Amino acid sequence: MALAARSYPGPLANRHAELSLKLAGAGVGWLDTLRADSAARYRATGLPTPKVEAWRYTNLKDLVGIDFASAPVVGDMALDSLPRASLLAVNGHVLAFVNGRLRPDLSTLDTLPAGVTLLPLSEAIHSDEQALSAHLGRLVEAEENPFVDLNTALMEDGVVLRLADGAVLDKPLHIISVGAVADTPLAFFPRLLAVLGRDARATIFESHAGIGEGAYLSAMASEIVLGAGAHLEHYKLQNESQSAFHVANTRVTVEAGAVYDNFVLQIGSRLSRNEVHTALIGEGASCRLNGAYLGAARQHLDSTTFIDHAVPGCASREVYKGVLDDQAHGVFQGKILVRRDAQQTDGHQLNRALLLSRQAEVNAKPELEIYADDVKCSHGATVGELADDQLFYLQARGIDRETARGLLIEAYVQEALDEIGNAEARLPFQRLVGGWLKSRKG
């Protein structure tokens, strides 16, 4: 089948039949079907070009030109070989993956509270199959997203977290994904499935980092289901190597009275796109989608969000801040949809970007699509530079220009960090932002 002019040929498109026999769970009927259907869609659609509206500002031509191989097992890497600032400093349960494969020796799972199931995907396929088959692929089956299809077709491992009604995960779960690449470009496909029952509570951190100079693709897909009254705090650091491509898709459904808190810091990779789609499907549901992107050199950092207010009385808040230096390119696309029956919606969105170089660029596309009349909704986007009068004020008080710039940039990003209501969760992100600023002075 010939691809449309709006598509690139997708990497690994013709290797599903070869690779599928080696994947965890090969031979499990429902999973084989799920993978095969996804592979067929991916082959048919390819990857989007900028002629596709949702991808107007992110061109995948450099990714398409790389011949990726499936990632091998890496058995001799220690996490302390990573630079100290590559990962979030978090104490909790740890599931660590290298090139998409679980490393039990780098993982630590303490005794779990009653009502909590936490398993690597490769194990859950066999030991938690009934629950897995009820949810895996359900939130993404109706959409046409080639990266989700690629992930589903070739997913090897990942994380499955289930909480029964009223269960509480006693400590944060820290998911660590490391790309370790030398010469041959590699691709791997982490998966996260989190299902929280009524009034359940959990906190998830993700750290994505890389070792080596080789190119790799980390294409992650996450499905999150929050029952009535549940609360999930979900924090992510994207700090891949400077030759890496990171494309992540998160899909969330939020039932009545449940809360989804999300924060994403993007500072790594050659090209990154982080998509978060949240559907508020129960009255009184709410979400907070916040983040920051800090780019330099020729990095391309894309933050794309979609919030679907499907029923009355739901609330959403979104604050994204970007700082771009050198020839970096930032993208923010945020859409809030308010359906006809979603009266008394409260939705607010703000994106601001700071350009530190004349060559840096940002594209912002905030959208409101409203079909109800009793709503409070707003959105805004601004792009600017450091204010000369603020620099002068600080320098007049004996602060050198470089330090003054750093203080102003840090204060600028802090507005997004302040959206993290959990002070313990905020601290590691503040340290990472400070580390990025110090690296710019060097």
C-alpha positions as CSV (number, residue, x, y, z in Angstrom):
1,M,0.0,0.0,0.0
2,A,1.4,3.4,-1.0
3,L,1.6,6.0,1.8
4,A,-0.2,9.3,1.4
5,A,1.8,12.4,0.7
6,R,1.1,13.5,4.3
7,S,3.1,10.5,5.7
8,Y,6.7,9.4,6.0
9,P,7.5,5.7,5.9
10,G,7.7,4.5,9.5
11,P,10.8,3.0,11.0
12,L,10.6,-0.7,11.7
13,A,7.3,-0.8,9.8
14,N,8.0,-4.1,8.1
15,R,9.7,-5.9,11.0
16,H,6.7,-6.8,13.2
17,A,6.4,-10.4,11.9
18,E,10.1,-11.0,12.5
19,L,10.2,-9.3,15.9
20,S,6.8,-10.3,17.3
21,L,7.9,-13.9,17.9
22,K,10.6,-12.7,20.3
23,L,8.3,-10.4,22.3
24,A,7.1,-11.1,25.8
25,G,3.7,-12.8,25.7
26,A,4.1,-14.1,22.1
27,G,1.5,-16.8,21.6
28,V,-1.1,-15.2,23.9
29,G,-4.0,-14.9,21.5
30,W,-5.6,-11.5,22.5
31,L,-2.2,-9.9,22.8
32,D,-1.0,-11.2,19.4
33,T,-4.1,-9.8,17.9
34,L,-3.7,-6.4,19.6
35,R,-0.1,-6.2,18.4
36,A,-0.8,-7.4,14.8
37,D,-3.7,-4.9,14.4
38,S,-1.5,-2.0,15.6
39,A,1.3,-3.1,13.3
40,A,-1.1,-3.1,10.3
41,R,-2.3,0.4,11.1
42,Y,1.2,1.6,11.5
43,R,2.3,0.2,8.2
44,A,-0.7,1.8,6.5
45,T,-0.3,5.2,8.0
46,G,3.4,5.8,8.4
47,L,4.6,8.8,10.4
48,P,3.0,12.3,10.0
49,T,4.6,15.1,8.0
50,P,4.1,18.8,8.8
51,K,1.2,18.7,6.4
52,V,-0.8,17.0,9.2
53,E,-2.1,19.9,11.3
54,A,-1.2,18.3,14.7
55,W,2.4,17.9,13.5
56,R,2.7,21.3,11.7
57,Y,5.5,22.4,13.9
58,T,7.4,19.1,14.5
59,N,9.1,17.6,11.5
60,L,10.2,14.0,11.8
61,K,12.3,13.8,8.7
62,D,15.6,13.3,10.8
63,L,13.9,10.4,12.7
64,V,12.7,8.8,9.5
65,G,16.1,8.7,8.0
66,I,17.6,6.5,10.7
67,D,17.6,2.7,10.4
68,F,16.7,1.6,14.0
69,A,17.4,-1.8,15.3
70,S,15.5,-3.5,18.1
71,A,17.3,-2.9,21.4
72,P,19.5,-5.6,22.9
73,V,19.7,-6.6,26.5
74,V,22.3,-4.6,28.4
75,G,23.4,-6.5,31.5
76,D,26.4,-4.6,32.8
77,M,25.3,-1.0,33.4
78,A,24.9,0.6,36.8
79,L,22.7,3.6,37.4
80,D,25.6,5.4,39.1
81,S,27.3,5.5,35.7
82,L,24.8,8.1,34.8
83,P,25.6,11.8,35.6
84,R,24.2,12.6,39.1
85,A,21.7,15.1,37.6
86,S,20.3,12.7,35.0
87,L,17.6,11.2,37.2
88,L,15.0,12.5,39.7
89,A,16.2,12.1,43.3
90,V,13.2,10.1,44.6
91,N,12.9,7.6,47.4
92,G,10.4,4.8,46.8
93,H,9.7,1.7,44.8
94,V,11.9,1.5,41.7
95,L,11.4,-0.3,38.4
96,A,14.4,0.3,36.2
97,F,14.6,-0.5,32.5
98,V,17.6,-0.3,30.1
99,N,16.9,-0.1,26.4
100,G,13.3,-1.0,27.3
101,R,14.1,-4.2,29.2
102,L,13.6,-4.7,32.9
103,R,16.8,-4.8,35.0
104,P,15.8,-6.5,38.3
105,D,19.2,-5.9,39.7
106,L,18.6,-2.1,39.4
107,S,15.0,-2.3,40.7
108,T,13.8,-2.3,44.3
109,L,10.3,-3.3,45.2
110,D,9.6,-3.4,49.0
111,T,6.5,-5.1,50.4
112,L,3.4,-3.6,48.9
113,P,0.4,-2.5,50.8
114,A,-2.8,-4.5,50.7
115,G,-4.8,-3.9,47.5
116,V,-1.7,-2.8,45.4
117,T,-0.4,-4.8,42.4
118,L,2.8,-3.7,40.8
119,L,4.4,-5.8,38.1
120,P,6.6,-5.5,35.1
121,L,4.5,-5.9,32.0
122,S,6.5,-8.9,30.9
123,E,5.3,-10.7,34.1
124,A,1.8,-9.3,34.2
125,I,1.1,-10.8,30.8
126,H,1.1,-14.2,32.5
127,S,0.3,-13.6,36.2
128,D,-2.3,-10.8,35.8
129,E,-3.6,-11.6,32.4
130,Q,-7.3,-11.1,33.1
131,A,-6.9,-7.6,34.5
132,L,-4.3,-6.7,31.8
133,S,-6.5,-7.8,28.9
134,A,-9.4,-5.7,30.3
135,H,-7.4,-2.5,30.0
136,L,-4.4,-2.7,27.8
137,G,-5.0,-0.8,24.6
138,R,-8.5,0.3,25.5
139,L,-7.8,4.1,25.9
140,V,-5.9,4.3,22.6
141,E,-7.9,1.8,20.4
142,A,-10.2,4.5,18.9
143,E,-7.5,7.0,17.8
144,E,-5.1,7.1,14.9
145,N,-1.7,7.7,16.4
146,P,1.2,6.0,14.7
147,F,3.5,6.2,17.6
148,V,1.0,4.5,19.9
149,D,0.5,1.9,17.2
150,L,4.3,1.4,16.9
151,N,4.5,1.0,20.7
152,T,1.6,-1.4,20.9
153,A,3.0,-3.5,18.0
154,L,6.5,-3.9,19.5
155,M,6.1,-3.3,23.3
156,E,8.5,-5.6,25.1
157,D,8.2,-4.5,28.7
158,G,6.9,-1.8,31.0
159,V,4.9,-1.2,34.2
160,V,1.5,-2.4,35.3
161,L,0.1,-0.7,38.5
162,R,-3.3,-1.6,39.9
163,L,-4.9,-0.3,43.1
164,A,-8.1,-1.7,44.5
165,D,-10.8,0.6,45.9
166,G,-9.4,2.6,48.8
167,A,-5.9,1.4,48.4
168,V,-2.9,3.7,48.9
169,L,0.6,3.2,47.4
170,D,2.7,3.9,50.5
171,K,5.7,5.3,48.7
172,P,6.2,6.8,45.2
173,L,6.8,4.5,42.3
174,H,9.9,5.6,40.4
175,I,10.1,4.3,36.8
176,I,13.6,4.7,35.4
177,S,14.2,4.3,31.6
178,V,17.7,4.5,30.3
179,G,18.9,4.4,26.7
180,A,22.4,2.8,26.5
181,V,23.6,3.1,22.9
182,A,27.0,2.9,21.3
183,D,27.1,2.8,17.5
184,T,24.0,1.1,16.2
185,P,20.8,3.2,16.4
186,L,18.2,1.4,18.7
187,A,14.5,1.7,19.3
188,F,12.5,0.6,22.4
189,F,8.9,0.9,23.4
190,P,8.1,1.2,27.2
191,R,4.5,0.8,28.3
192,L,2.7,2.0,31.4
193,L,-0.7,0.9,32.5
194,A,-2.1,2.4,35.8
195,V,-5.6,1.6,37.0
196,L,-6.7,3.2,40.3
197,G,-10.0,2.1,41.9
198,R,-12.4,4.3,43.8
199,D,-10.7,6.6,46.3
200,A,-7.3,5.0,45.6
201,R,-4.1,7.2,45.8
202,A,-0.7,6.9,44.2
203,T,2.4,8.9,43.1
204,I,4.4,8.0,40.0
205,F,7.7,9.5,39.0
206,E,9.4,8.9,35.6
207,S,13.0,9.5,34.8
208,H,14.2,9.1,31.2
209,A,17.9,9.4,30.6
210,G,20.6,8.2,28.2
211,I,24.2,7.0,28.1
212,G,26.5,7.1,25.1
213,E,26.5,9.2,21.9
214,G,24.5,6.9,19.7
215,A,21.0,7.7,18.4
216,Y,18.0,5.9,19.8
217,L,14.2,6.2,19.8
218,S,12.2,5.8,23.1
219,A,8.5,5.7,22.1
220,M,6.5,5.3,25.2
221,A,2.7,4.9,25.6
222,S,0.8,5.2,28.9
223,E,-2.8,4.4,29.8
224,I,-4.1,5.7,33.1
225,V,-7.6,5.0,34.5
226,L,-8.8,6.8,37.6
227,G,-11.9,5.6,39.4
228,A,-14.3,7.9,41.2
229,G,-12.5,9.9,44.0
230,A,-9.0,8.5,43.0
231,H,-6.0,10.8,43.0
232,L,-2.8,10.3,41.0
233,E,0.3,12.5,41.1
234,H,2.3,11.9,38.0
235,Y,5.7,13.6,37.5
236,K,8.1,13.1,34.6
237,L,11.7,14.1,33.7
238,Q,12.7,13.8,30.0
239,N,16.5,14.0,30.1
240,E,17.5,11.8,27.2
241,S,20.9,12.0,25.5
242,Q,21.4,14.8,23.0
243,S,21.2,12.3,20.1
244,A,18.0,10.7,21.2
245,F,14.4,10.9,20.0
246,H,11.7,10.7,22.7
247,V,8.0,10.5,21.8
248,A,5.6,9.8,24.6
249,N,1.8,9.5,24.5
250,T,-0.2,9.5,27.7
251,R,-4.0,8.9,27.8
252,V,-6.0,9.4,31.0
253,T,-9.6,9.0,31.9
254,V,-10.8,10.7,35.2
255,E,-14.1,9.6,36.8
256,A,-16.3,11.6,39.2
257,G,-14.4,13.5,41.9
258,A,-11.0,12.1,40.8
259,V,-7.9,14.2,40.4
260,Y,-5.0,13.8,37.9
261,D,-1.9,15.9,38.7
262,N,0.7,15.9,35.9
263,F,4.0,17.8,35.6
264,V,6.6,17.2,32.9
265,L,10.1,18.7,32.6
266,Q,11.8,18.4,29.3
267,I,15.5,19.2,29.1
268,G,17.0,16.4,27.0
269,S,16.9,14.8,23.6
270,R,17.5,15.9,20.0
271,L,13.8,15.8,19.4
272,S,11.1,15.3,21.9
273,R,7.3,15.3,21.8
274,N,5.3,14.7,25.0
275,E,1.5,14.3,24.5
276,V,-1.0,14.2,27.4
277,H,-4.7,13.7,26.6
278,T,-7.0,13.8,29.5
279,A,-10.8,13.0,29.5
280,L,-12.8,14.3,32.4
281,I,-15.7,11.8,32.2
282,G,-17.3,12.0,35.7
283,E,-18.9,15.1,37.4
284,G,-16.5,16.9,39.6
285,A,-13.4,15.4,38.0
286,S,-10.3,17.6,37.7
287,C,-6.8,17.7,36.2
288,R,-3.7,19.8,36.3
289,L,-1.4,19.5,33.4
290,N,1.8,21.6,34.0
291,G,5.3,21.6,32.7
292,A,8.5,23.3,31.6
293,Y,10.8,22.9,28.6
294,L,14.4,24.1,28.6
295,G,16.2,23.9,25.3
296,A,19.6,24.8,23.9
297,A,21.8,24.0,20.9
298,R,19.5,22.6,18.2
299,Q,17.0,20.8,20.4
300,H,13.4,20.5,19.4
301,L,11.0,20.2,22.4
302,D,7.2,19.7,21.7
303,S,4.5,19.8,24.5
304,T,1.1,18.8,23.2
305,T,-2.0,18.5,25.5
306,F,-5.7,17.9,25.1
307,I,-8.3,18.2,27.8
308,D,-11.8,16.9,27.1
309,H,-14.5,18.3,29.4
310,A,-17.2,15.7,28.7
311,V,-19.6,16.2,31.6
312,P,-20.7,19.1,33.9
313,G,-18.8,20.5,36.9
314,C,-15.2,19.6,36.0
315,A,-12.1,21.8,36.3
316,S,-8.7,21.9,34.5
317,R,-5.7,24.1,35.0
318,E,-2.6,24.2,32.7
319,V,0.6,26.2,33.0
320,Y,3.6,25.6,30.7
321,K,6.8,27.7,30.7
322,G,9.6,27.4,28.1
323,V,13.2,28.8,28.0
324,L,15.0,28.5,24.7
325,D,18.6,29.3,23.9
326,D,20.9,29.0,20.9
327,Q,18.9,27.6,17.9
328,A,16.5,25.5,20.0
329,H,12.9,25.2,18.9
330,G,10.0,24.9,21.3
331,V,6.4,23.9,20.6
332,F,3.3,24.2,22.8
333,Q,-0.1,23.0,21.5
334,G,-2.9,22.9,24.1
335,K,-6.5,22.3,23.4
336,I,-9.5,22.4,25.8
337,L,-12.7,20.9,24.5
338,V,-15.9,21.7,26.3
339,R,-18.8,19.5,25.1
340,R,-22.4,20.6,24.9
341,D,-23.5,18.9,28.2
342,A,-20.4,20.1,30.2
343,Q,-22.0,23.1,31.9
344,Q,-20.2,24.8,34.8
345,T,-16.8,23.9,33.4
346,D,-13.8,25.7,34.8
347,G,-10.8,25.5,32.4
348,H,-7.7,27.7,32.3
349,Q,-4.6,27.4,30.2
350,L,-1.4,29.5,30.1
351,N,1.8,29.1,28.0
352,R,4.7,31.5,28.2
353,A,8.1,31.2,26.5
354,L,11.4,33.1,27.1
355,L,13.9,33.4,24.2
356,L,17.5,33.8,25.2
357,S,18.8,34.0,21.6
358,R,17.8,35.6,18.4
359,Q,18.0,32.2,16.7
360,A,15.7,30.4,19.2
361,E,12.1,29.9,18.1
362,V,8.8,28.9,19.6
363,N,5.4,28.0,18.1
364,A,2.4,28.3,20.4
365,K,-1.1,27.1,19.5
366,P,-3.6,27.4,22.4
367,E,-7.1,26.4,21.6
368,L,-10.6,26.6,23.2
369,E,-13.4,24.7,21.6
370,I,-16.6,25.4,23.6
371,Y,-20.1,24.1,23.0
372,A,-21.6,24.9,26.4
373,D,-22.7,28.3,27.6
374,D,-22.2,28.2,31.4
375,V,-18.4,28.0,31.6
376,K,-15.4,29.8,32.9
377,C,-12.6,29.3,30.4
378,S,-9.4,31.2,29.4
379,H,-6.2,30.6,27.5
380,G,-3.2,32.7,26.7
381,A,0.3,32.5,25.2
382,T,3.2,35.0,25.3
383,V,6.7,35.0,24.0
384,G,9.4,37.4,25.2
385,E,12.9,38.1,26.2
386,L,14.6,39.0,29.5
387,A,13.6,42.5,30.5
388,D,16.5,45.0,30.4
389,D,15.1,47.0,33.3
390,Q,15.0,43.9,35.5
391,L,18.6,43.1,34.6
392,F,19.6,46.7,35.3
393,Y,17.9,46.6,38.7
394,L,19.8,43.6,39.8
395,Q,23.1,44.8,38.4
396,A,22.6,48.1,40.2
397,R,22.6,46.1,43.4
398,G,26.0,44.6,42.8
399,I,24.9,41.4,41.0
400,D,27.0,40.6,37.9
401,R,25.1,40.3,34.6
402,E,25.4,36.5,34.3
403,T,24.1,35.8,37.8
404,A,21.3,38.3,37.3
405,R,20.3,36.5,34.1
406,G,20.2,33.2,36.0
407,L,18.1,34.6,38.8
408,L,15.6,36.0,36.4
409,I,15.3,32.8,34.3
410,E,15.0,30.7,37.5
411,A,12.2,32.9,38.7
412,Y,10.5,32.7,35.4
413,V,10.4,28.8,35.4
414,Q,9.4,28.8,39.1
415,E,5.8,29.8,38.1
416,A,5.4,26.4,36.5
417,L,7.2,24.6,39.3
418,D,4.9,26.3,41.8
419,E,2.0,24.4,40.2
420,I,3.5,21.2,41.8
421,G,1.5,21.2,45.1
422,N,3.6,18.5,46.6
423,A,6.7,20.3,48.1
424,E,8.7,17.0,48.2
425,A,8.0,16.4,44.5
426,R,8.9,20.0,43.6
427,L,12.4,19.9,45.1
428,P,14.1,17.5,42.6
429,F,12.7,19.5,39.7
430,Q,14.0,22.8,41.2
431,R,17.5,21.2,41.5
432,L,17.4,20.1,37.9
433,V,16.4,23.5,36.6
434,G,19.2,25.0,38.7
435,G,21.6,22.5,37.2
436,W,20.5,23.3,33.7
437,L,21.1,27.0,34.3
438,K,24.6,26.3,35.7
439,S,25.4,24.3,32.5
440,R,24.5,27.3,30.4
441,K,27.1,29.4,32.2
442,G,29.8,26.8,31.3
